[in-house]
Amino acid sequence: MDISRKLGIMIFTGVPAIMGGGIVYHFFGSYTEVMIFEGLLYFAALGFTAR
C-alpha cells in the first residue's frame, strides 16, 4: 500500500473521530467515553494501514 493511500485512510477516519467524538459526548456527557471511542477508531485505522 502506498503512502497516499495510507494518508487517505487516516483522513477518512479523522472525520468520524471529530464528528463522532462530539456525538458521543452529547449522548454520554463524559470525556471518558469519547476517549474510548477515539481509541477504537485509532486501532481501526492502524489495522487498515498495517495491511
URRANOR-V658940 format. One line per field, one symbol per residue. ss: DSSP state (2 for helix, 1 for strand, 0 for the rest). phi: phi as a letter, one per 20 degrees, with the letter a starting at -180 (. if undefined). psi: psi as a letter, one per 40 degrees, with the letter a starting at -180 (. if undefined). A space follows every 50 residues. Layout:
ss->???
phi->???
psi->???
This chain:
ss->00222222222222222222222222220022222222222222222222 0
phi->.effffffffffeffffffffffffffdmbffffffffffffffffffff f
psi->hiddddddddddedddddddddddddddfiedddddddddddddddddde .
